[in-house]
Amino acid sequence: MNSKSLLQALILSLSCAVLAPALAQSDEASKQAAAERYLRAVPMSKMMEDSYAQMAKTLPADQRARFVAEMRAVVKIDRMEQIAQAAMVKTFSLEEITALADFYSSPHGASAMAKFGVYMGEIMPALMQEMERSTQELRSRGGPVKPS
């Protein structure tokens, strides 16, 4: 390898070493922005409100309003959005987050998401009940279950 080629290779290597962190930061910033766009299309507050209402239906009518009010008081939506955003950025590629944001910003996606809180409120009691049943069964078998 002649000195000119060696110099070009060295410059290319140094450029990559210098630019790689900047590109990674740029990708991270792009993922953060895409996740924020997703959360604007899929507001956690709306999904949780729908879930509270659906979960309240499992209670006697005279307890529903209090349940919803108390859930609003204790659930920290901003914290939930921070957790969701951090997990999205960690888990999904920029392209995947963008695709999710694009879908949920579309008419079909927005329609589906408008029903998602109701859906979650519908399935969560049954899912929680099934998990409790499964945990109890494991305990009765002497299986390794974290105590409640």
C-alpha positions in Angstrom: 0.0 0.0 0.0 1.5 3.3 -1.0 1.6 6.3 1.4 -1.3 8.1 -0.4 -3.6 5.0 0.0 -2.5 4.6 3.6 -3.3 8.3 4.3 -6.7 7.9 2.7 -7.4 4.8 4.7 -6.3 6.6 7.9 -8.5 9.6 7.1 -11.5 7.4 6.4 -10.9 5.4 9.7 -10.6 8.6 11.7 -13.7 10.1 10.0 -15.7 7.0 10.9 -14.5 7.1 14.5 -15.4 10.7 14.8 -18.7 10.5 13.0 -20.0 7.3 14.5 -21.0 8.8 17.8 -22.6 11.8 16.1 -24.6 9.5 13.9 -25.6 7.4 16.8 -26.8 10.5 18.7 -28.6 11.7 15.5 -30.3 8.2 15.3 -31.2 8.4 19.0 -32.7 11.9 18.6 -34.6 10.8 15.5 -36.0 7.8 17.5 -37.0 10.1 20.4 -38.8 12.4 17.9 -40.6 9.5 16.3 -41.6 8.1 19.7 -42.9 11.6 20.6 -44.9 11.6 17.4 -46.3 8.2 18.2 -47.3 9.3 21.7 -49.1 12.3 20.1 -51.0 9.9 17.8 -51.6 7.5 20.7 -52.2 9.7 23.8 -51.7 7.7 26.9 -54.2 9.8 28.8 -57.0 8.9 26.4 -56.2 5.2 26.5 -56.1 5.3 30.3 -59.4 7.2 30.6 -61.0 4.5 28.4 -59.5 1.8 30.6 -60.7 3.4 33.8 -64.2 3.7 32.4 -64.2 0.1 31.3 -62.7 -1.2 34.5 -65.3 0.8 36.5 -68.0 -1.1 34.8 -67.0 -4.1 36.9 -67.9 -2.2 40.1 -71.3 -1.4 41.5 -72.7 1.7 39.9 -72.4 3.8 43.0 -68.7 3.2 43.2 -67.7 3.9 39.5 -67.3 7.6 39.6 -65.2 7.5 42.7 -63.0 4.7 41.2 -62.4 6.8 38.0 -61.6 9.9 40.1 -59.2 8.0 42.3 -57.5 6.4 39.3 -57.0 9.9 37.7 -55.5 11.1 41.0 -53.0 8.3 41.5 -51.9 7.3 37.9 -49.1 9.5 36.7 -49.7 9.8 33.0 -46.6 11.8 32.3 -44.5 9.1 34.0 -46.2 6.4 32.0 -45.5 8.3 28.8 -41.8 8.6 29.8 -41.6 4.9 30.4 -43.3 4.1 27.2 -41.1 6.4 25.2 -37.9 5.1 26.7 -39.0 1.5 26.0 -40.0 2.3 22.4 -36.6 3.9 21.7 -34.8 1.0 23.3 -36.8 -1.7 21.6 -37.8 -0.5 18.2 -35.8 0.8 15.2 -36.5 4.3 13.9 -38.3 2.8 10.9 -40.5 0.7 13.2 -41.4 3.6 15.4 -42.1 5.8 12.3 -44.3 3.0 10.9 -46.3 2.8 14.1 -46.7 6.6 14.3 -47.7 6.6 10.6 -50.3 3.9 11.2 -51.8 5.4 14.3 -51.9 8.8 12.6 -53.9 7.3 9.7 -57.7 7.1 9.8 -57.7 3.3 10.3 -55.1 3.5 13.0 -56.8 6.4 14.8 -60.1 4.4 14.7 -58.4 1.3 16.1 -56.6 3.3 18.8 -59.9 5.1 19.8 -61.1 1.6 20.8 -57.9 0.4 22.4 -58.7 1.7 25.9 -62.1 0.0 25.8 -60.3 -3.2 24.5 -57.8 -3.1 27.3 -60.4 -2.4 29.9 -62.3 -5.4 28.6 -59.4 -7.8 28.7 -57.4 -6.7 31.7 -59.7 -8.0 34.4 -59.8 -11.4 32.7 -56.1 -11.4 32.1 -55.4 -10.5 35.7 -57.8 -13.2 36.9 -56.1 -15.8 34.7 -52.6 -14.8 35.9 -53.8 -15.0 39.5 -55.3 -18.5 38.8 -52.1 -19.6 37.1 -50.0 -18.3 40.0 -52.2 -20.1 42.5 -51.9 -23.3 40.5 -48.1 -23.1 40.5 -48.1 -22.4 44.2 -50.3 -25.5 44.8 -47.8 -27.6 42.9 -44.9 -26.1 44.9 -43.6 -24.3 41.8 -41.2 -21.4 41.8 -43.6 -18.4 42.2 -42.7 -15.0 43.6 -44.8 -14.6 46.7 -47.5 -11.9 46.6 
